[in-house]
Amino acid sequence: MGAPYAIPPEQLPIKSVRERLYRGYCQPDSVLMPVLARFRAAKDSIYAAVRAVPDLREGDARSILSYFDDFFRAIDNPGTVQREFVRRCRALPQ
């Protein structure tokens, strides 16, 4: 799985399209935390949807779920949430 020809735009500070980079607008905790909670609540359904894809090879499913595992670990770690979603956010346009 994967596309060896896929590369991120050079203006982004990432080396791989599999690296995550939050490019969204800054949100107050009153918005961000409920959104992260919704992802946590949907985790089992998201994983089940991947496992239910017909003809998806086991190795590909593991790769996808591993990518999701990294995301869920990130949103469960307050320091990572601060670093990745709060400090890297874009200011709302005025």
PDB file of N, CA, C and O in Angstrom:
ATOM      1  N   MET A   1       0.839  -1.178   0.000  1.00  0.00           N
ATOM      2  CA  MET A   1       0.000   0.000   0.000  1.00  0.00           C
ATOM      3  C   MET A   1       0.878   1.233   0.000  1.00  0.00           C
ATOM      4  O   MET A   1       2.046   1.167   0.385  1.00  0.00           O
ATOM      5  N   GLY A   2       0.345   2.322  -0.415  1.00  0.00           N
ATOM      6  CA  GLY A   2       1.097   3.555  -0.464  1.00  0.00           C
ATOM      7  C   GLY A   2       1.369   3.924  -1.899  1.00  0.00           C
ATOM      8  O   GLY A   2       1.242   3.117  -2.820  1.00  0.00           O
ATOM      9  N   ALA A   3       1.743   5.160  -2.052  1.00  0.00           N
ATOM     10  CA  ALA A   3       2.047   5.665  -3.380  1.00  0.00           C
ATOM     11  C   ALA A   3       3.459   6.247  -3.336  1.00  0.00           C
ATOM     12  O   ALA A   3       3.649   7.374  -2.878  1.00  0.00           O
ATOM     13  N   PRO A   4       4.444   5.490  -3.807  1.00  0.00           N
ATOM     14  CA  PRO A   4       5.825   5.948  -3.701  1.00  0.00           C
ATOM     15  C   PRO A   4       6.073   7.271  -4.423  1.00  0.00           C
ATOM     16  O   PRO A   4       7.044   7.966  -4.124  1.00  0.00           O
ATOM     17  N   TYR A   5       5.218   7.617  -5.355  1.00  0.00           N
ATOM     18  CA  TYR A   5       5.366   8.855  -6.107  1.00  0.00           C
ATOM     19  C   TYR A   5       4.747  10.049  -5.375  1.00  0.00           C
ATOM     20  O   TYR A   5       4.943  11.191  -5.792  1.00  0.00           O
ATOM     21  N   ALA A   6       4.001   9.804  -4.289  1.00  0.00           N
ATOM     22  CA  ALA A   6       3.323  10.892  -3.578  1.00  0.00           C
ATOM     23  C   ALA A   6       4.329  11.650  -2.715  1.00  0.00           C
ATOM     24  O   ALA A   6       5.031  11.067  -1.889  1.00  0.00           O
ATOM     25  N   ILE A   7       4.377  12.939  -2.926  1.00  0.00           N
ATOM     26  CA  ILE A   7       5.249  13.790  -2.118  1.00  0.00           C
ATOM     27  C   ILE A   7       4.453  15.007  -1.660  1.00  0.00           C
ATOM     28  O   ILE A   7       3.570  15.479  -2.377  1.00  0.00           O
ATOM     29  N   PRO A   8       4.761  15.515  -0.469  1.00  0.00           N
ATOM     30  CA  PRO A   8       4.042  16.697   0.003  1.00  0.00           C
ATOM     31  C   PRO A   8       4.523  17.947  -0.735  1.00  0.00           C
ATOM     32  O   PRO A   8       5.640  17.971  -1.252  1.00  0.00           O
ATOM     33  N   PRO A   9       3.695  18.973  -0.785  1.00  0.00           N
ATOM     34  CA  PRO A   9       4.154  20.233  -1.381  1.00  0.00           C
ATOM     35  C   PRO A   9       5.413  20.724  -0.659  1.00  0.00           C
ATOM     36  O   PRO A   9       5.509  20.628   0.564  1.00  0.00           O
ATOM     37  N   GLU A  10       6.359  21.241  -1.409  1.00  0.00           N
ATOM     38  CA  GLU A  10       7.639  21.605  -0.805  1.00  0.00           C
ATOM     39  C   GLU A  10       7.538  22.743   0.200  1.00  0.00           C
ATOM     40  O   GLU A  10       8.447  22.912   1.012  1.00  0.00           O
ATOM     41  N   GLN A  11       6.465  23.531   0.176  1.00  0.00           N
ATOM     42  CA  GLN A  11       6.328  24.615   1.141  1.00  0.00           C
ATOM     43  C   GLN A  11       5.896  24.116   2.525  1.00  0.00           C
ATOM     44  O   GLN A  11       5.905  24.882   3.489  1.00  0.00           O
ATOM     45  N   LEU A  12       5.522  22.847   2.626  1.00  0.00           N
ATOM     46  CA  LEU A  12       5.131  22.292   3.918  1.00  0.00           C
ATOM     47  C   LEU A  12       6.359  21.694   4.617  1.00  0.00           C
ATOM     48  O   LEU A  12       7.249  21.151   3.962  1.00  0.00           O
ATOM     49  N   PRO A  13       6.399  21.798   5.934  1.00  0.00           N
ATOM     50  CA  PRO A  13       7.567  21.310   6.676  1.00  0.00           C
ATOM     51  C   PRO A  13       7.491  19.813   7.009  1.00  0.00           C
ATOM     52  O   PRO A  13       7.799  19.407   8.130  1.00  0.00           O
ATOM     53  N   ILE A  14       7.084  19.011   6.046  1.00  0.00           N
ATOM     54  CA  ILE A  14       7.026  17.564   6.236  1.00  0.00           C
ATOM     55  C   ILE A  14       7.748  16.885   5.081  1.00  0.00           C
ATOM     56  O   ILE A  14       7.856  17.438   3.987  1.00  0.00           O
ATOM     57  N   LYS A  15       8.233  15.691   5.340  1.00  0.00           N
ATOM     58  CA  LYS A  15       9.005  14.969   4.328  1.00  0.00           C
ATOM     59  C   LYS A  15       8.203  13.866   3.644  1.00  0.00           C
ATOM     60  O   LYS A  15       8.611  13.361   2.598  1.00  0.00           O
ATOM     61  N   SER A  16       7.066  13.488   4.227  1.00  0.00           N
ATOM     62  CA  SER A  16       6.281  12.374   3.701  1.00  0.00           C
ATOM     63  C   SER A  16       4.789  12.725   3.775  1.00  0.00           C
ATOM     64  O   SER A  16       4.352  13.447   4.671  1.00  0.00           O
ATOM     65  N   VAL A  17       4.030  12.206   2.827  1.00  0.00           N
ATOM     66  CA  VAL A  17       2.586  12.438   2.863  1.00  0.00           C
ATOM     67  C   VAL A  17       1.934  11.678   4.015  1.00  0.00           C
ATOM     68  O   VAL A  17       0.770  11.917   4.334  1.00  0.00           O
ATOM     69  N   ARG A  18       2.673  10.770   4.636  1.00  0.00           N
ATOM     70  CA  ARG A  18       2.147  10.050   5.802  1.00  0.00           C
ATOM     71  C   ARG A  18       2.402  10.794   7.107  1.00  0.00           C
ATOM     72  O   ARG A  18       1.890  10.397   8.154  1.00  0.00           O
ATOM     73  N   GLU A  19       3.189  11.870   7.056  1.00  0.00           N
ATOM     74  CA  GLU A  19       3.369  12.706   8.240  1.00  0.00           C
ATOM     75  C   GLU A  19       2.136  13.581   8.391  1.00  0.00           C
ATOM     76  O   GLU A  19       1.584  14.083   7.412  1.00  0.00           O
ATOM     77  N   ARG A  20       1.722  13.751   9.626  1.00  0.00           N
ATOM     78  CA  ARG A  20       0.568  14.598   9.873  1.00  0.00           C
ATOM     79  C   ARG A  20       1.012  16.031  10.090  1.00  0.00           C
ATOM     80  O   ARG A  20       2.051  16.295  10.694  1.00  0.00           O
ATOM     81  N   LEU A  21       0.207  16.946   9.589  1.00  0.00           N
ATOM     82  CA  LEU A  21       0.446  18.368   9.802  1.00  0.00           C
ATOM     83  C   LEU A  21      -0.909  19.045   9.897  1.00  0.00           C
ATOM     84  O   LEU A  21      -1.645  19.132   8.915  1.00  0.00           O
ATOM     85  N   TYR A  22      -1.227  19.521  11.086  1.00  0.00           N
ATOM     86  CA  TYR A  22      -2.496  20.222  11.261  1.00  0.00           C
ATOM     87  C   TYR A  22      -2.384  21.582  10.602  1.00  0.00           C
ATOM     88  O   TYR A  22      -1.502  22.370  10.944  1.00  0.00           O
ATOM     89  N   ARG A  23      -3.261  21.860   9.672  1.00  0.00           N
ATOM     90  CA  ARG A  23      -3.244  23.125   8.942  1.00  0.00           C
ATOM     91  C   ARG A  23      -4.523  23.921   9.181  1.00  0.00           C
ATOM     92  O   ARG A  23      -4.801  24.899   8.486  1.00  0.00           O
ATOM     93  N   GLY A  24      -5.297  23.487  10.177  1.00  0.00           N
ATOM     94  CA  GLY A  24      -6.559  24.149  10.469  1.00  0.00           C
ATOM     95  C   GLY A  24      -6.383  25.406  11.291  1.00  0.00           C
ATOM     96  O   GLY A  24      -5.283  25.747  11.725  1.00  0.00           O
ATOM     97  N   TYR A  25      -7.482  26.077  11.489  1.00  0.00           N
ATOM     98  CA  TYR A  25      -7.492  27.312  12.263  1.00  0.00           C
ATOM     99  C   TYR A  25      -7.447  27.010  13.753  1.00  0.00           C
ATOM    100  O   TYR A  25      -7.878  25.950  14.205  1.00  0.00           O
ATOM    101  N   CYS A  26      -6.918  27.963  14.499  1.00  0.00           N
ATOM    102  CA  CYS A  26      -6.871  27.857  15.949  1.00  0.00           C
ATOM    103  C   CYS A  26      -8.294  27.828  16.496  1.00  0.00           C
ATOM    104  O   CYS A  26      -9.172  28.558  16.035  1.00  0.00           O
ATOM    105  N   GLN A  27      -8.497  26.974  17.481  1.00  0.00           N
ATOM    106  CA  GLN A  27      -9.807  26.838  18.107  1.00  0.00           C
ATOM    107  C   GLN A  27      -9.630  26.910  19.624  1.00  0.00           C
ATOM    108  O   GLN A  27      -8.626  26.437  20.156  1.00  0.00           O
ATOM    109  N   PRO A  28     -10.592  27.494  20.311  1.00  0.00           N
ATOM    110  CA  PRO A  28     -10.506  27.479  21.769  1.00  0.00           C
ATOM    111  C   PRO A  28     -10.709  26.052  22.281  1.00  0.00           C
ATOM    112  O   PRO A  28     -11.277  25.211  21.586  1.00  0.00           O
ATOM    113  N   ASP A  29     -10.243  25.790  23.492  1.00  0.00           N
ATOM    114  CA  ASP A  29     -10.418  24.460  24.080  1.00  0.00           C
ATOM    115  C   ASP A  29     -11.882  24.036  24.098  1.00  0.00           C
ATOM    116  O   ASP A  29     -12.185  22.846  24.013  1.00  0.00           O
ATOM    117  N   SER A  30     -12.788  25.001  24.209  1.00  0.00           N
ATOM    118  CA  SER A  30     -14.218  24.683  24.252  1.00  0.00           C
ATOM    119  C   SER A  30     -14.709  24.078  22.937  1.00  0.00           C
ATOM    120  O   SER A  30     -15.761  23.440  22.905  1.00  0.00           O
ATOM    121  N   VAL A  31     -13.964  24.270  21.864  1.00  0.00           N
ATOM    122  CA  VAL A  31     -14.287  23.661  20.568  1.00  0.00           C
ATOM    123  C   VAL A  31     -13.396  22.444  20.326  1.00  0.00           C
ATOM    124  O   VAL A  31     -13.888  21.382  19.944  1.00  0.00           O
ATOM    125  N   LEU A  32     -12.104  22.589  20.544  1.00  0.00           N
ATOM    126  CA  LEU A  32     -11.151  21.526  20.242  1.00  0.00           C
ATOM    127  C   LEU A  32     -11.393  20.260  21.058  1.00  0.00           C
ATOM    128  O   LEU A  32     -11.411  19.163  20.501  1.00  0.00           O
ATOM    129  N   MET A  33     -11.576  20.395  22.352  1.00  0.00           N
ATOM    130  CA  MET A  33     -11.698  19.202  23.197  1.00  0.00           C
ATOM    131  C   MET A  33     -12.928  18.352  22.861  1.00  0.00           C
ATOM    132  O   MET A  33     -12.812  17.127  22.826  1.00  0.00           O
ATOM    133  N   PRO A  34     -14.108  18.951  22.610  1.00  0.00           N
ATOM    134  CA  PRO A  34     -15.243  18.113  22.192  1.00  0.00           C
ATOM    135  C   PRO A  34     -15.017  17.426  20.830  1.00  0.00           C
ATOM    136  O   PRO A  34     -15.500  16.316  20.606  1.00  0.00           O
ATOM    137  N   VAL A  35     -14.296  18.079  19.943  1.00  0.00           N
ATOM    138  CA  VAL A  35     -14.001  17.446  18.653  1.00  0.00           C
ATOM    139  C   VAL A  35     -13.114  16.221  18.861  1.00  0.00           C
ATOM    140  O   VAL A  35     -13.357  15.164  18.279  1.00  0.00           O
ATOM    141  N   LEU A  36     -12.084  16.369  19.694  1.00  0.00           N
ATOM    142  CA  LEU A  36     -11.216  15.227  19.975  1.00  0.00           C
ATOM    143  C   LEU A  36     -11.991  14.118  20.675  1.00  0.00           C
ATOM    144  O   LEU A  36     -11.751  12.935  20.430  1.00  0.00           O
ATOM    145  N   ALA A  37     -12.908  14.497  21.536  1.00  0.00           N
ATOM    146  CA  ALA A  37     -13.750  13.499  22.221  1.00  0.00           C
ATOM    147  C   ALA A  37     -14.616  12.746  21.216  1.00  0.00           C
ATOM    148  O   ALA A  37     -14.838  11.546  21.373  1.00  0.00           O
ATOM    149  N   ARG A  38     -15.106  13.430  20.190  1.00  0.00           N
ATOM    150  CA  ARG A  38     -15.914  12.753  19.159  1.00  0.00           C
ATOM    151  C   ARG A  38     -15.086  11.722  18.407  1.00  0.00           C
ATOM    152  O   ARG A  38     -15.563  10.626  18.112  1.00  0.00           O
ATOM    153  N   PHE A  39     -13.834  12.080  18.097  1.00  0.00           N
ATOM    154  CA  PHE A  39     -12.958  11.102  17.450  1.00  0.00           C
ATOM    155  C   PHE A  39     -12.755   9.895  18.353  1.00  0.00           C
ATOM    156  O   PHE A  39     -12.841   8.755  17.895  1.00  0.00           O
ATOM    157  N   ARG A  40     -12.485  10.136  19.638  1.00  0.00           N
ATOM    158  CA  ARG A  40     -12.278   9.016  20.570  1.00  0.00           C
ATOM    159  C   ARG A  40     -13.515   8.129  20.624  1.00  0.00           C
ATOM    160  O   ARG A  40     -13.405   6.903  20.627  1.00  0.00           O
ATOM    161  N   ALA A  41     -14.686   8.747  20.668  1.00  0.00           N
ATOM    162  CA  ALA A  41     -15.937   7.988  20.749  1.00  0.00           C
ATOM    163  C   ALA A  41     -16.184   7.168  19.477  1.00  0.00           C
ATOM    164  O   ALA A  41     -16.828   6.121  19.527  1.00  0.00           O
ATOM    165  N   ALA A  42     -15.677   7.642  18.357  1.00  0.00           N
ATOM    166  CA  ALA A  42     -15.905   6.956  17.075  1.00  0.00           C
ATOM    167  C   ALA A  42     -14.805   5.961  16.729  1.00  0.00           C
ATOM    168  O   ALA A  42     -14.883   5.302  15.692  1.00  0.00           O
ATOM    169  N   LYS A  43     -13.797   5.838  17.560  1.00  0.00           N
ATOM    170  CA  LYS A  43     -12.635   5.000  17.233  1.00  0.00           C
ATOM    171  C   LYS A  43     -13.026   3.581  16.840  1.00  0.00           C
ATOM    172  O   LYS A  43     -12.595   3.092  15.795  1.00  0.00           O
ATOM    173  N   ASP A  44     -13.825   2.918  17.649  1.00  0.00           N
ATOM    174  CA  ASP A  44     -14.191   1.527  17.340  1.00  0.00           C
ATOM    175  C   ASP A  44     -14.923   1.426  16.008  1.00  0.00           C
ATOM    176  O   ASP A  44     -14.695   0.489  15.244  1.00  0.00           O
ATOM    177  N   SER A  45     -15.799   2.382  15.728  1.00  0.00           N
ATOM    178  CA  SER A  45     -16.533   2.373  14.456  1.00  0.00           C
ATOM    179  C   SER A  45     -15.602   2.612  13.277  1.00  0.00           C
ATOM    180  O   SER A  45     -15.757   1.998  12.221  1.00  0.00           O
ATOM    181  N   ILE A  46     -14.642   3.499  13.460  1.00  0.00           N
ATOM    182  CA  ILE A  46     -13.673   3.787  12.391  1.00  0.00           C
ATOM    183  C   ILE A  46     -12.858   2.538  12.090  1.00  0.00           C
ATOM    184  O   ILE A  46     -12.681   2.180  10.925  1.00  0.00           O
ATOM    185  N   TYR A  47     -12.360   1.870  13.127  1.00  0.00           N
ATOM    186  CA  TYR A  47     -11.569   0.664  12.934  1.00  0.00           C
ATOM    187  C   TYR A  47     -12.420  -0.438  12.295  1.00  0.00           C
ATOM    188  O   TYR A  47     -11.952  -1.164  11.418  1.00  0.00           O
ATOM    189  N   ALA A  48     -13.668  -0.553  12.744  1.00  0.00           N
ATOM    190  CA  ALA A  48     -14.559  -1.572  12.181  1.00  0.00           C
ATOM    191  C   ALA A  48     -14.817  -1.309  10.700  1.00  0.00           C
ATOM    192  O   ALA A  48     -14.914  -2.248   9.909  1.00  0.00           O
ATOM    193  N   ALA A  49     -14.927  -0.047  10.326  1.00  0.00           N
ATOM    194  CA  ALA A  49     -15.157   0.286   8.914  1.00  0.00           C
ATOM    195  C   ALA A  49     -13.973  -0.155   8.057  1.00  0.00           C
ATOM    196  O   ALA A  49     -14.158  -0.651   6.946  1.00  0.00           O
ATOM    197  N   VAL A  50     -12.765   0.025   8.571  1.00  0.00           N
ATOM    198  CA  VAL A  50     -11.576  -0.418   7.824  1.00  0.00           C
ATOM    199  C   VAL A  50     -11.600  -1.943   7.689  1.00  0.00           C
ATOM    200  O   VAL A  50     -11.372  -2.482   6.606  1.00  0.00           O
ATOM    201  N   ARG A  51     -11.876  -2.623   8.789  1.00  0.00           N
ATOM    202  CA  ARG A  51     -11.878  -4.098   8.758  1.00  0.00           C
ATOM    203  C   ARG A  51     -12.980  -4.662   7.856  1.00  0.00           C
ATOM    204  O   ARG A  51     -12.881  -5.800   7.396  1.00  0.00           O
ATOM    205  N   ALA A  52     -14.017  -3.880   7.604  1.00  0.00           N
ATOM    206  CA  ALA A  52     -15.152  -4.349   6.810  1.00  0.00           C
ATOM    207  C   ALA A  52     -14.969  -4.126   5.310  1.00  0.00           C
ATOM    208  O   ALA A  52     -15.823  -4.531   4.521  1.00  0.00           O
ATOM    209  N   VAL A  53     -13.880  -3.494   4.911  1.00  0.00           N
ATOM    210  CA  VAL A  53     -13.671  -3.240   3.480  1.00  0.00           C
ATOM    211  C   VAL A  53     -13.419  -4.567   2.774  1.00  0.00           C
ATOM    212  O   VAL A  53     -12.468  -5.277   3.101  1.00  0.00           O
ATOM    213  N   PRO A  54     -14.267  -4.903   1.807  1.00  0.00           N
ATOM    214  CA  PRO A  54     -14.088  -6.176   1.099  1.00  0.00           C
ATOM    215  C   PRO A  54     -12.752  -6.198   0.350  1.00  0.00           C
ATOM    216  O   PRO A  54     -12.334  -5.198  -0.234  1.00  0.00           O
ATOM    217  N   ASP A  55     -12.110  -7.334   0.382  1.00  0.00           N
ATOM    218  CA  ASP A  55     -10.875  -7.571  -0.372  1.00  0.00           C
ATOM    219  C   ASP A  55      -9.682  -6.717   0.063  1.00  0.00           C
ATOM    220  O   ASP A  55      -8.667  -6.686  -0.632  1.00  0.00           O
ATOM    221  N   LEU A  56      -9.786  -6.027   1.194  1.00  0.00           N
ATOM    222  CA  LEU A  56      -8.634  -5.279   1.703  1.00  0.00           C
ATOM    223  C   LEU A  56      -7.648  -6.279   2.290  1.00  0.00           C
ATOM    224  O   LEU A  56      -7.979  -7.038   3.201  1.00  0.00           O
ATOM    225  N   ARG A  57      -6.443  -6.268   1.759  1.00  0.00           N
ATOM    226  CA  ARG A  57      -5.432  -7.216   2.249  1.00  0.00           C
ATOM    227  C   ARG A  57      -5.116  -6.943   3.709  1.00  0.00           C
ATOM    228  O   ARG A  57      -5.147  -5.801   4.169  1.00  0.00           O
ATOM    229  N   GLU A  58      -4.809  -8.029   4.435  1.00  0.00           N
ATOM    230  CA  GLU A  58      -4.540  -7.919   5.869  1.00  0.00           C
ATOM    231  C   GLU A  58      -3.394  -6.949   6.151  1.00  0.00           C
ATOM    232  O   GLU A  58      -3.482  -6.153   7.086  1.00  0.00           O
ATOM    233  N   GLY A  59      -2.343  -7.001   5.374  1.00  0.00           N
ATOM    234  CA  GLY A  59      -1.208  -6.098   5.570  1.00  0.00           C
ATOM    235  C   GLY A  59      -1.594  -4.642   5.375  1.00  0.00           C
ATOM    236  O   GLY A  59      -1.138  -3.763   6.108  1.00  0.00           O
ATOM    237  N   ASP A  60      -2.436  -4.394   4.385  1.00  0.00           N
ATOM    238  CA  ASP A  60      -2.901  -3.027   4.142  1.00  0.00           C
ATOM    239  C   ASP A  60      -3.784  -2.549   5.289  1.00  0.00           C
ATOM    240  O   ASP A  60      -3.680  -1.402   5.724  1.00  0.00           O
ATOM    241  N   ALA A  61      -4.652  -3.435   5.774  1.00  0.00           N
ATOM    242  CA  ALA A  61      -5.508  -3.072   6.908  1.00  0.00           C
ATOM    243  C   ALA A  61      -4.656  -2.743   8.130  1.00  0.00           C
ATOM    244  O   ALA A  61      -4.922  -1.767   8.831  1.00  0.00           O
ATOM    245  N   ARG A  62      -3.631  -3.558   8.385  1.00  0.00           N
ATOM    246  CA  ARG A  62      -2.730  -3.288   9.521  1.00  0.00           C
ATOM    247  C   ARG A  62      -2.038  -1.943   9.370  1.00  0.00           C
ATOM    248  O   ARG A  62      -1.887  -1.205  10.344  1.00  0.00           O
ATOM    249  N   SER A  63      -1.621  -1.625   8.163  1.00  0.00           N
ATOM    250  CA  SER A  63      -0.946  -0.352   7.904  1.00  0.00           C
ATOM    251  C   SER A  63      -1.883   0.832   8.171  1.00  0.00           C
ATOM    252  O   SER A  63      -1.488   1.817   8.794  1.00  0.00           O
ATOM    253  N   ILE A  64      -3.099   0.725   7.704  1.00  0.00           N
ATOM    254  CA  ILE A  64      -4.093   1.785   7.922  1.00  0.00           C
ATOM    255  C   ILE A  64      -4.382   1.941   9.405  1.00  0.00           C
ATOM    256  O   ILE A  64      -4.405   3.053   9.932  1.00  0.00           O
ATOM    257  N   LEU A  65      -4.600   0.821  10.068  1.00  0.00           N
ATOM    258  CA  LEU A  65      -4.927   0.876  11.500  1.00  0.00           C
ATOM    259  C   LEU A  65      -3.742   1.392  12.320  1.00  0.00           C
ATOM    260  O   LEU A  65      -3.934   2.062  13.335  1.00  0.00           O
ATOM    261  N   SER A  66      -2.539   1.088  11.890  1.00  0.00           N
ATOM    262  CA  SER A  66      -1.357   1.613  12.567  1.00  0.00           C
ATOM    263  C   SER A  66      -1.294   3.142  12.427  1.00  0.00           C
ATOM    264  O   SER A  66      -0.956   3.850  13.376  1.00  0.00           O
ATOM    265  N   TYR A  67      -1.617   3.622  11.254  1.00  0.00           N
ATOM    266  CA  TYR A  67      -1.667   5.074  11.014  1.00  0.00           C
ATOM    267  C   TYR A  67      -2.712   5.711  11.935  1.00  0.00           C
ATOM    268  O   TYR A  67      -2.469   6.761  12.529  1.00  0.00           O
ATOM    269  N   PHE A  68      -3.868   5.071  12.044  1.00  0.00           N
ATOM    270  CA  PHE A  68      -4.904   5.569  12.955  1.00  0.00           C
ATOM    271  C   PHE A  68      -4.448   5.475  14.410  1.00  0.00           C
ATOM    272  O   PHE A  68      -4.728   6.373  15.204  1.00  0.00           O
ATOM    273  N   ASP A  69      -3.752   4.400  14.763  1.00  0.00           N
ATOM    274  CA  ASP A  69      -3.235   4.263  16.128  1.00  0.00           C
ATOM    275  C   ASP A  69      -2.380   5.474  16.510  1.00  0.00           C
ATOM    276  O   ASP A  69      -2.498   6.005  17.614  1.00  0.00           O
ATOM    277  N   ASP A  70      -1.525   5.898  15.586  1.00  0.00           N
ATOM    278  CA  ASP A  70      -0.681   7.066  15.851  1.00  0.00           C
ATOM    279  C   ASP A  70      -1.530   8.307  16.128  1.00  0.00           C
ATOM    280  O   ASP A  70      -1.226   9.087  17.031  1.00  0.00           O
ATOM    281  N   PHE A  71      -2.585   8.481  15.351  1.00  0.00           N
ATOM    282  CA  PHE A  71      -3.471   9.626  15.555  1.00  0.00           C
ATOM    283  C   PHE A  71      -4.137   9.560  16.928  1.00  0.00           C
ATOM    284  O   PHE A  71      -4.163  10.553  17.655  1.00  0.00           O
ATOM    285  N   PHE A  72      -4.669   8.406  17.280  1.00  0.00           N
ATOM    286  CA  PHE A  72      -5.365   8.299  18.562  1.00  0.00           C
ATOM    287  C   PHE A  72      -4.406   8.440  19.741  1.00  0.00           C
ATOM    288  O   PHE A  72      -4.785   8.981  20.779  1.00  0.00           O
ATOM    289  N   ARG A  73      -3.179   7.966  19.598  1.00  0.00           N
ATOM    290  CA  ARG A  73      -2.184   8.201  20.650  1.00  0.00           C
ATOM    291  C   ARG A  73      -1.912   9.698  20.792  1.00  0.00           C
ATOM    292  O   ARG A  73      -1.776  10.214  21.901  1.00  0.00           O
ATOM    293  N   ALA A  74      -1.837  10.382  19.655  1.00  0.00           N
ATOM    294  CA  ALA A  74      -1.572  11.828  19.673  1.00  0.00           C
ATOM    295  C   ALA A  74      -2.697  12.582  20.383  1.00  0.00           C
ATOM    296  O   ALA A  74      -2.426  13.453  21.210  1.00  0.00           O
ATOM    297  N   ILE A  75      -3.947  12.263  20.074  1.00  0.00           N
ATOM    298  CA  ILE A  75      -5.037  13.032  20.686  1.00  0.00           C
ATOM    299  C   ILE A  75      -5.272  12.635  22.141  1.00  0.00           C
ATOM    300  O   ILE A  75      -5.983  13.335  22.862  1.00  0.00           O
ATOM    301  N   ASP A  76      -4.684  11.525  22.581  1.00  0.00           N
ATOM    302  CA  ASP A  76      -4.786  11.121  23.987  1.00  0.00           C
ATOM    303  C   ASP A  76      -3.656  11.688  24.842  1.00  0.00           C
ATOM    304  O   ASP A  76      -3.651  11.511  26.060  1.00  0.00           O
ATOM    305  N   ASN A  77      -2.707  12.362  24.217  1.00  0.00           N
ATOM    306  CA  ASN A  77      -1.569  12.917  24.932  1.00  0.00           C
ATOM    307  C   ASN A  77      -1.692  14.442  24.958  1.00  0.00           C
ATOM    308  O   ASN A  77      -1.557  15.083  23.916  1.00  0.00           O
ATOM    309  N   PRO A  78      -1.946  15.036  26.131  1.00  0.00           N
ATOM    310  CA  PRO A  78      -2.128  16.492  26.202  1.00  0.00           C
ATOM    311  C   PRO A  78      -0.954  17.287  25.642  1.00  0.00           C
ATOM    312  O   PRO A  78      -1.160  18.326  25.014  1.00  0.00           O
ATOM    313  N   GLY A  79       0.271  16.819  25.858  1.00  0.00           N
ATOM    314  CA  GLY A  79       1.434  17.526  25.320  1.00  0.00           C
ATOM    315  C   GLY A  79       1.455  17.514  23.801  1.00  0.00           C
ATOM    316  O   GLY A  79       1.777  18.519  23.167  1.00  0.00           O
ATOM    317  N   THR A  80       1.112  16.378  23.228  1.00  0.00           N
ATOM    318  CA  THR A  80       1.070  16.271  21.766  1.00  0.00           C
ATOM    319  C   THR A  80      -0.055  17.121  21.199  1.00  0.00           C
ATOM    320  O   THR A  80       0.114  17.749  20.154  1.00  0.00           O
ATOM    321  N   VAL A  81      -1.199  17.151  21.869  1.00  0.00           N
ATOM    322  CA  VAL A  81      -2.310  18.004  21.409  1.00  0.00           C
ATOM    323  C   VAL A  81      -1.855  19.458  21.393  1.00  0.00           C
ATOM    324  O   VAL A  81      -2.112  20.178  20.428  1.00  0.00           O
ATOM    325  N   GLN A  82      -1.183  19.893  22.454  1.00  0.00           N
ATOM    326  CA  GLN A  82      -0.680  21.269  22.499  1.00  0.00           C
ATOM    327  C   GLN A  82       0.293  21.541  21.358  1.00  0.00           C
ATOM    328  O   GLN A  82       0.184  22.552  20.663  1.00  0.00           O
ATOM    329  N   ARG A  83       1.238  20.636  21.174  1.00  0.00           N
ATOM    330  CA  ARG A  83       2.270  20.833  20.160  1.00  0.00           C
ATOM    331  C   ARG A  83       1.704  20.780  18.743  1.00  0.00           C
ATOM    332  O   ARG A  83       2.037  21.624  17.910  1.00  0.00           O
ATOM    333  N   GLU A  84       0.858  19.804  18.467  1.00  0.00           N
ATOM    334  CA  GLU A  84       0.414  19.574  17.093  1.00  0.00           C
ATOM    335  C   GLU A  84      -0.827  20.358  16.679  1.00  0.00           C
ATOM    336  O   GLU A  84      -0.951  20.754  15.521  1.00  0.00           O
ATOM    337  N   PHE A  85      -1.752  20.586  17.623  1.00  0.00           N
ATOM    338  CA  PHE A  85      -3.017  21.221  17.256  1.00  0.00           C
ATOM    339  C   PHE A  85      -3.136  22.655  17.744  1.00  0.00           C
ATOM    340  O   PHE A  85      -3.835  23.461  17.130  1.00  0.00           O
ATOM    341  N   VAL A  86      -2.474  22.979  18.822  1.00  0.00           N
ATOM    342  CA  VAL A  86      -2.614  24.324  19.378  1.00  0.00           C
ATOM    343  C   VAL A  86      -1.496  25.235  18.885  1.00  0.00           C
ATOM    344  O   VAL A  86      -1.764  26.324  18.376  1.00  0.00           O
ATOM    345  N   ARG A  87      -0.266  24.809  19.027  1.00  0.00           N
ATOM    346  CA  ARG A  87       0.851  25.676  18.624  1.00  0.00           C
ATOM    347  C   ARG A  87       1.013  25.782  17.116  1.00  0.00           C
ATOM    348  O   ARG A  87       1.548  26.778  16.628  1.00  0.00           O
ATOM    349  N   ARG A  88       0.567  24.785  16.367  1.00  0.00           N
ATOM    350  CA  ARG A  88       0.735  24.801  14.907  1.00  0.00           C
ATOM    351  C   ARG A  88      -0.490  25.316  14.157  1.00  0.00           C
ATOM    352  O   ARG A  88      -0.500  25.327  12.927  1.00  0.00           O
ATOM    353  N   CYS A  89      -1.499  25.734  14.867  1.00  0.00           N
ATOM    354  CA  CYS A  89      -2.730  26.163  14.198  1.00  0.00           C
ATOM    355  C   CYS A  89      -2.514  27.511  13.499  1.00  0.00           C
ATOM    356  O   CYS A  89      -1.573  28.245  13.800  1.00  0.00           O
ATOM    357  N   ARG A  90      -3.405  27.807  12.567  1.00  0.00           N
ATOM    358  CA  ARG A  90      -3.370  29.075  11.842  1.00  0.00           C
ATOM    359  C   ARG A  90      -4.344  30.035  12.476  1.00  0.00           C
ATOM    360  O   ARG A  90      -5.446  29.645  12.863  1.00  0.00           O
ATOM    361  N   ALA A  91      -3.953  31.267  12.583  1.00  0.00           N
ATOM    362  CA  ALA A  91      -4.850  32.289  13.142  1.00  0.00           C
ATOM    363  C   ALA A  91      -6.053  32.474  12.218  1.00  0.00           C
ATOM    364  O   ALA A  91      -5.933  32.428  10.994  1.00  0.00           O
ATOM    365  N   LEU A  92      -7.199  32.681  12.831  1.00  0.00           N
ATOM    366  CA  LEU A  92      -8.399  32.942  12.031  1.00  0.00           C
ATOM    367  C   LEU A  92      -8.246  34.256  11.273  1.00  0.00           C
ATOM    368  O   LEU A  92      -7.713  35.223  11.817  1.00  0.00           O
ATOM    369  N   PRO A  93      -8.706  34.303  10.029  1.00  0.00           N
ATOM    370  CA  PRO A  93      -8.626  35.553   9.267  1.00  0.00           C
ATOM    371  C   PRO A  93      -9.467  36.639   9.954  1.00  0.00           C
ATOM    372  O   PRO A  93     -10.539  36.375  10.497  1.00  0.00           O
ATOM    373  N   GLN A  94      -8.962  37.815   9.910  1.00  0.00           N
ATOM    374  CA  GLN A  94      -9.671  38.960  10.525  1.00  0.00           C
ATOM    375  C   GLN A  94     -10.626  39.603   9.552  1.00  0.00           C
ATOM    376  O   GLN A  94     -11.300  40.573   9.899  1.00  0.00           O
TER     377      GLN A  94
END
